[in-house]
């Protein structure tokens, strides 16, 4: 699941903030939406179609073909470009994506491998050191994890896998991490 530089296209995004009158702090005079892509956790600025109702944390289609609410995907943005409301909604949006794609993230626990001879991908998750890593590796050899609940039951020291994943993805989005597990580079 490690990413390299390249072009990543999102089909769906979750609205982090909607400014129907633009963003005066950035000199934007038309309505603008700040959103999080659902596949690659890309931060995006979008231009909505006129006279559409857009709610915070709503999922919008931004892929090819007709888009019901979004006129244009403006550009990929950085965490610093988000409004305070968008920053506040970001962890909620990440959590929503993780929960909706539980199997994908459980599979990460089941299949993650070493990054190099000294560091395992799982160790890059907050709160996972050598002891918990070894426990995860032993348990997944016995039987693959089936759910977040299964991980919580079988791995002492992991109370909330969703929270751990949200924290890691948030750090990657903020570009605080050298190694990327979930968010593509640049």
HELIX and SHEET records of a PDB file:
HELIX    1   1 UNK A   24  UNK A   26  5                                   3    
HELIX    2   2 UNK A   79  UNK A   81  5                                   3    
HELIX    3   3 UNK A   84  UNK A  100  1                                  17    
HELIX    4   4 UNK A  102  UNK A  111  1                                  10    
HELIX    5   5 UNK A  121  UNK A  124  5                                   4    
HELIX    6   6 UNK A  130  UNK A  142  1                                  13    
HELIX    7   7 UNK A  148  UNK A  154  1                                   7    
HELIX    8   8 UNK A  161  UNK A  173  1                                  13    
SHEET    1   A 5 UNK A  59  UNK A  61  0                                        
SHEET    2   A 5 UNK A  12  UNK A  19 -1                                        
SHEET    3   A 5 UNK A  32  UNK A  37 -1                                        
SHEET    4   A 5 UNK A  43  UNK A  48 -1                                        
SHEET    5   A 5 UNK A  70  UNK A  76 -1                                        
END                                                                             
